[in-house]
Amino acid sequence: MTSRPINIALQGGGSHGAFTWGVLDRLLEDGRLDIAAVSGTSAGAMNAVALADGWSRGKAEGARESLSRFWAAVARKGRFSPVQRAPWDVFWGNWKIENTPGYLFFDAFTRMVSPYVANPLNLNPLRDVVEHEIDFDRVRHSSGPKLFISATNVLSGQLRVFETGQITPDVVMASACLPHIFQAVEIDGEPYWDGGYGGNPALYPFFTASKTDDVLLVQINPVARDQVPTTSREIQNRIDEITFNAALLREFRAIAFVKELIAAGKLDSGQYRDIRMHRIDADEAFKDLSASSKINAEWAFLEYLRDLGRSAAEDWLADHFDAVGKTATLDLSDMLAPGMKPRRTIGRRVQEFMSTRKKPAEATG
């Protein structure tokens, strides 16, 4: 069986990154795609290094095992979090946690108090998981997919993309550093915040470092919403979504512009890349999930997102695999048209999964 090369771009989104885990798990299991390079931000960066670490040990199956082990470790660490679902939400199968005392305190506190005051020792439980579960020496010397991890320089406001041989625990933690929760991460004497401010994720590294023109975006932050947010929490969440998608949309515009010029014969296709964009998104599947669920690290929730991601990947493989290497399956003009919301669909397998899944209370017996 001849595999088809592709680059994969992974967005960040806290615990919602478990959806990406599921997507990667299904793609690796399928085996028909040859992942040439991975660009990741925040949770996408963590998925990327877990994949690279496992790939070095056991190719696709090693990558699947490494991803599973990483997210299981996140769930174990999350058991000690003071932010947990209320008993009635567990019973009814709701994933939201915004009405719990722990979350209300955490949300208010982080908005009013600087992390330099609230957390002077700069403790971060997720760093413990990353350092314990990922062998970064193996990642830096991996012969698998090339890695590109994004972080935003606090002082210059510029995006920095770290390549495979430069990746350390600090790079990953910088890529996931939300400034109202954690102190800036210093690398080479420069402070960095979350990479989502400059690229969520960055696509441009693929254009010079990879020979394939196919890019698959795993998108977990919705570009469009159906309703105007009205509560302060909803407004802040929508601001974050717009901010973290802005750089990605700029790259979409650049790709679309070059494609138009090539099609019109104004650019030489031998000198410029005619990028074929593809996407697996969680827009419809996530529309009822609140922003607070991004910090829900319960294993039942992570399993749910993983299985949702696997279903979405299965739909994409069934509908679009044959297009890889031939034509784009993401219509950038639809994404970028002024005043238009992108057409959103939900695959058959995702629909079936969401309609038949058990409530957590039932699933845990």
C-alpha positions as CSV (number, residue, x, y, z in Angstrom):
1,M,0.0,0.0,0.0
2,T,1.4,3.4,-1.1
3,S,0.9,6.1,1.6
4,R,0.1,9.6,0.7
5,P,2.3,12.4,2.2
6,I,0.6,15.2,4.1
7,N,1.4,17.9,6.6
8,I,-0.8,18.2,9.7
9,A,-1.5,21.5,11.6
10,L,-2.8,21.2,15.2
11,Q,-4.7,23.9,17.0
12,G,-4.6,24.5,20.7
13,G,-7.6,24.5,23.0
14,G,-6.9,23.1,26.5
15,S,-8.6,19.8,27.2
16,H,-10.3,20.0,23.8
17,G,-7.0,18.9,22.4
18,A,-8.1,15.4,23.3
19,F,-10.3,15.6,20.2
20,T,-7.1,16.0,18.2
21,W,-5.7,13.0,20.0
22,G,-8.6,11.0,18.6
23,V,-8.1,12.4,15.1
24,L,-4.4,11.4,15.2
25,D,-5.1,8.0,16.7
26,R,-7.5,7.2,13.8
27,L,-5.2,8.5,11.1
28,L,-2.2,6.6,12.5
29,E,-4.3,3.5,12.8
30,D,-5.5,3.8,9.2
31,G,-1.9,4.0,7.9
32,R,-2.6,5.4,4.5
33,L,-1.2,8.9,5.3
34,D,2.5,9.6,5.6
35,I,2.8,12.5,8.0
36,A,5.7,14.6,6.7
37,A,5.5,17.4,9.2
38,V,3.4,18.6,12.2
39,S,2.9,22.2,13.3
40,G,1.3,22.6,16.7
41,T,0.3,25.3,19.2
42,S,-0.5,24.9,22.9
43,A,-2.4,21.5,23.3
44,G,-1.5,21.0,19.6
45,A,2.1,21.3,20.6
46,M,1.7,18.6,23.3
47,N,0.0,16.3,20.8
48,A,2.9,16.9,18.4
49,V,5.7,16.1,20.8
50,A,3.8,13.0,22.1
51,L,3.4,11.8,18.6
52,A,7.1,12.4,17.8
53,D,8.3,10.7,20.9
54,G,6.2,7.6,20.3
55,W,7.1,7.5,16.6
56,S,10.8,7.3,17.5
57,R,10.1,4.3,19.6
58,G,7.6,2.4,17.5
59,K,6.4,4.2,14.4
60,A,2.7,4.6,14.1
61,E,1.8,2.2,16.9
62,G,4.4,3.8,19.2
63,A,2.9,7.2,18.4
64,R,-0.6,6.0,19.3
65,E,0.6,4.5,22.5
66,S,2.5,7.7,23.5
67,L,-0.6,9.9,22.8
68,S,-2.8,7.6,24.9
69,R,-0.3,7.6,27.7
70,F,0.1,11.3,27.7
71,W,-3.6,12.1,27.9
72,A,-4.1,9.4,30.6
73,A,-1.4,11.2,32.6
74,V,-3.2,14.5,32.1
75,A,-6.4,12.9,33.5
76,R,-4.5,11.5,36.6
77,K,-3.1,14.9,37.3
78,G,-6.5,16.4,36.9
79,R,-8.0,14.3,39.6
80,F,-6.4,16.6,42.1
81,S,-7.8,19.8,40.6
82,P,-10.1,21.8,42.7
83,V,-12.1,22.6,39.6
84,Q,-14.4,19.6,39.0
85,R,-18.0,19.1,37.7
86,A,-20.8,19.4,40.2
87,P,-22.5,16.1,41.1
88,W,-25.7,17.1,39.2
89,D,-23.8,17.8,36.1
90,V,-22.1,14.4,36.3
91,F,-25.5,12.8,36.7
92,W,-27.1,14.5,33.7
93,G,-24.0,14.1,31.6
94,N,-23.2,17.8,31.3
95,W,-19.5,18.6,30.7
96,K,-19.7,22.2,31.9
97,I,-18.1,23.3,35.1
98,E,-18.6,27.1,35.0
99,N,-21.3,27.0,37.8
100,T,-19.1,25.2,40.3
101,P,-17.5,27.1,43.2
102,G,-14.0,26.0,42.2
103,Y,-14.3,27.3,38.7
104,L,-16.1,30.6,39.7
105,F,-13.2,31.3,42.2
106,F,-10.5,30.3,39.6
107,D,-12.1,32.4,36.9
108,A,-12.5,35.6,39.0
109,F,-9.1,35.2,40.7
110,T,-7.1,34.9,37.5
111,R,-8.9,37.9,36.0
112,M,-8.1,40.1,39.0
113,V,-4.7,38.9,40.2
114,S,-1.4,38.6,38.2
115,P,0.2,35.2,38.1
116,Y,3.4,36.8,39.3
117,V,1.5,37.6,42.6
118,A,-0.9,34.6,42.7
119,N,1.7,32.0,41.8
120,P,5.2,33.4,42.7
121,L,6.8,30.0,42.5
122,N,5.4,29.6,39.0
123,L,4.0,26.1,39.7
124,N,2.4,24.4,36.7
125,P,1.1,20.8,37.2
126,L,1.0,20.3,33.4
127,R,4.8,20.8,33.2
128,D,5.2,17.8,35.5
129,V,3.2,15.7,33.0
130,V,5.0,17.0,30.0
131,E,8.5,16.4,31.5
132,H,7.6,13.0,32.9
133,E,5.8,11.6,29.8
134,I,7.9,13.0,26.9
135,D,11.5,12.1,26.2
136,F,12.6,15.4,24.7
137,D,16.0,14.1,23.7
138,R,14.3,11.5,21.6
139,V,12.0,14.1,20.2
140,R,14.9,16.3,19.1
141,H,16.6,13.4,17.4
142,S,13.4,11.9,15.9
143,S,13.5,10.6,12.4
144,G,9.8,10.9,12.1
145,P,7.7,13.9,11.1
146,K,9.3,17.3,11.3
147,L,8.0,19.4,14.1
148,F,7.2,23.1,14.3
149,I,6.1,24.5,17.7
150,S,4.8,28.1,17.9
151,A,5.2,30.6,20.8
152,T,4.7,34.4,20.9
153,N,7.5,36.7,22.0
154,V,6.0,39.0,24.8
155,L,8.3,41.9,24.1
156,S,8.3,42.0,20.3
157,G,4.8,40.5,19.7
158,Q,6.3,38.3,17.0
159,L,5.7,34.6,16.5
160,R,8.7,32.3,16.9
161,V,8.5,28.8,15.4
162,F,10.8,26.3,17.1
163,E,11.9,23.4,14.9
164,T,12.5,19.7,15.9
165,G,16.1,20.1,17.1
166,Q,15.1,23.1,19.3
167,I,12.2,21.6,21.2
168,T,12.4,21.4,25.0
169,P,9.9,21.3,27.8
170,D,10.2,25.1,28.0
171,V,9.2,25.5,24.3
172,V,6.1,23.4,24.8
173,M,5.1,25.2,28.0
174,A,5.7,28.6,26.3
175,S,3.4,27.5,23.4
176,A,0.7,26.8,26.0
177,C,1.4,29.8,28.3
178,L,-1.9,31.7,28.9
179,P,-0.7,35.0,30.3
180,H,-3.5,35.5,32.8
181,I,-2.7,32.1,34.4
182,F,1.0,31.6,34.1
183,Q,4.2,33.6,34.1
184,A,5.9,34.1,30.8
185,V,8.3,31.3,29.9
186,E,11.9,32.4,29.2
187,I,13.8,30.9,26.4
188,D,17.2,32.2,25.3
189,G,16.7,35.2,27.5
190,E,13.4,36.1,25.8
191,P,9.9,35.8,27.4
192,Y,7.1,33.9,25.6
193,W,3.4,33.5,25.8
194,D,0.9,31.2,24.1
195,G,1.6,30.6,20.4
196,G,-2.1,31.1,19.6
197,Y,-1.6,34.9,19.6
198,G,0.6,34.7,16.5
199,G,-0.3,31.4,14.9
200,N,-2.9,28.8,15.9
201,P,-1.2,26.9,14.3
202,A,1.5,28.3,12.0
203,L,1.2,27.0,8.4
204,Y,4.0,28.8,6.7
205,P,6.8,26.5,7.9
206,F,5.4,23.8,5.7
207,F,5.9,25.8,2.6
208,T,9.7,25.6,2.7
209,A,10.4,22.6,5.0
210,S,8.1,20.0,3.4
211,K,7.8,18.8,-0.1
212,T,4.1,18.0,0.0
213,D,1.5,20.6,-0.9
214,D,-1.3,19.0,1.2
215,V,-2.0,20.4,4.6
216,L,-4.6,18.9,7.0
217,L,-5.8,21.4,9.7
218,V,-7.3,19.9,12.8
219,Q,-9.4,22.8,14.0
220,I,-10.9,22.9,17.5
221,N,-11.6,26.7,17.8
222,P,-14.6,27.7,15.8
223,V,-14.3,30.5,13.3
224,A,-18.0,31.3,13.2
225,R,-20.7,31.4,15.8
226,D,-24.5,31.5,15.3
227,Q,-25.4,33.8,18.1
228,V,-24.1,37.0,19.6
229,P,-22.5,36.4,23.0
230,T,-24.3,38.3,25.8
231,T,-22.8,37.2,29.1
232,S,-19.3,38.5,30.2
233,R,-17.9,34.9,30.1
234,E,-19.4,34.3,26.6
235,I,-18.0,37.6,25.3
236,Q,-14.5,36.8,26.6
237,N,-14.6,33.4,25.1
238,R,-15.6,34.8,21.7
239,I,-12.8,37.4,21.9
240,D,-10.4,34.6,22.6
241,E,-11.7,32.6,19.6
242,I,-11.4,35.6,17.3
243,T,-7.9,36.4,18.5
244,F,-6.6,32.8,18.2
245,N,-8.1,32.4,14.7
246,A,-6.9,35.8,13.3
247,A,-3.4,34.6,12.3
248,L,-4.7,31.5,10.8
249,L,-7.2,33.4,8.7
250,R,-4.4,35.7,7.5
251,E,-2.5,32.7,6.3
252,F,-5.6,31.4,4.6
253,R,-5.8,34.7,2.7
254,A,-2.2,34.4,1.6
255,I,-2.7,30.9,0.4
256,A,-5.9,31.8,-1.4
257,F,-4.3,34.8,-3.1
258,V,-1.3,32.8,-4.4
259,K,-3.7,30.1,-5.6
260,E,-5.7,32.7,-7.6
261,L,-2.5,34.1,-9.1
262,I,-1.3,30.7,-10.2
263,A,-4.7,29.8,-11.6
264,A,-4.7,33.1,-13.6
265,G,-1.2,32.3,-15.0
266,K,0.3,35.3,-13.2
267,L,2.7,33.2,-11.1
268,D,4.8,30.3,-12.1
269,S,3.5,27.1,-10.4
270,G,7.0,25.7,-10.6
271,Q,8.3,28.5,-8.3
272,Y,5.2,29.0,-6.0
273,R,3.4,26.4,-3.9
274,D,-0.2,25.6,-4.8
275,I,-1.2,24.5,-1.4
276,R,-4.1,22.0,-1.0
277,M,-5.9,22.7,2.3
278,H,-8.0,20.0,4.1
279,R,-9.7,20.3,7.4
280,I,-11.1,18.2,10.2
281,D,-13.1,20.4,12.6
282,A,-15.2,20.2,15.7
283,D,-17.4,23.2,15.1
284,E,-20.7,21.4,15.1
285,A,-19.7,18.7,17.7
286,F,-18.4,21.4,20.1
287,K,-21.1,24.0,19.7
288,D,-22.8,23.0,22.9
289,L,-19.5,22.8,24.9
290,S,-18.8,25.8,27.1
291,A,-15.4,27.4,27.3
292,S,-15.0,26.1,30.8
293,S,-14.8,22.6,29.5
294,K,-11.4,23.4,28.2
295,I,-10.0,22.9,31.7
296,N,-12.0,19.8,32.4
297,A,-9.5,17.0,32.6
298,E,-11.8,14.2,33.7
299,W,-10.9,10.9,32.0
300,A,-14.5,10.4,31.0
301,F,-14.5,13.7,29.2
302,L,-11.1,13.1,27.5
303,E,-12.3,9.7,26.3
304,Y,-15.5,11.3,24.9
305,L,-13.4,13.9,23.0
306,R,-11.0,11.2,21.8
307,D,-13.8,9.1,20.4
308,L,-15.4,12.1,18.8
309,G,-12.1,12.9,17.1
310,R,-11.8,9.3,15.9
311,S,-15.3,9.5,14.4
312,A,-14.5,12.8,12.7
313,A,-11.3,11.4,11.3
314,E,-13.2,8.4,10.0
315,D,-15.7,10.6,8.3
316,W,-12.8,12.6,6.7
317,L,-11.0,9.5,5.5
318,A,-14.2,8.2,3.9
319,D,-15.1,11.5,2.2
320,H,-11.8,13.1,1.3
321,F,-8.9,10.7,1.4
322,D,-9.0,10.1,-2.3
323,A,-8.5,13.9,-2.8
324,V,-5.1,14.0,-1.0
325,G,-2.4,14.7,-3.5
326,K,-4.9,15.9,-6.1
327,T,-7.2,18.7,-4.9
328,A,-8.1,20.7,-1.9
329,T,-11.2,19.8,0.1
330,L,-11.4,23.0,2.2
331,D,-12.9,25.9,0.3
332,L,-10.9,28.9,1.4
333,S,-13.2,31.3,-0.5
334,D,-16.1,30.1,1.7
335,M,-14.0,30.7,4.8
336,L,-12.9,34.2,3.8
337,A,-15.9,35.7,2.0
338,P,-17.0,38.9,3.7
339,G,-20.3,38.6,5.6
340,M,-20.5,34.9,5.1
341,K,-20.2,32.2,7.6
342,P,-18.4,29.0,6.5
343,R,-20.6,26.1,5.6
344,R,-20.5,23.6,8.4
345,T,-21.4,20.0,8.2
346,I,-21.2,17.1,10.6
347,G,-20.3,13.7,9.4
348,R,-22.4,10.6,9.6
349,R,-20.1,8.8,12.1
350,V,-19.9,11.9,14.3
351,Q,-23.7,12.1,14.3
352,E,-24.1,8.5,15.2
353,F,-21.5,8.7,18.0
354,M,-23.1,11.8,19.5
355,S,-26.6,10.3,19.4
356,T,-25.7,6.9,20.9
357,R,-23.0,7.8,23.5
358,K,-23.9,7.0,27.0
359,K,-24.1,9.6,29.7
360,P,-21.1,9.6,32.0
361,A,-23.3,8.5,34.9
362,E,-24.4,5.5,32.9
363,A,-21.0,4.8,31.4
364,T,-19.3,4.6,34.8
365,G,-22.0,2.5,36.3
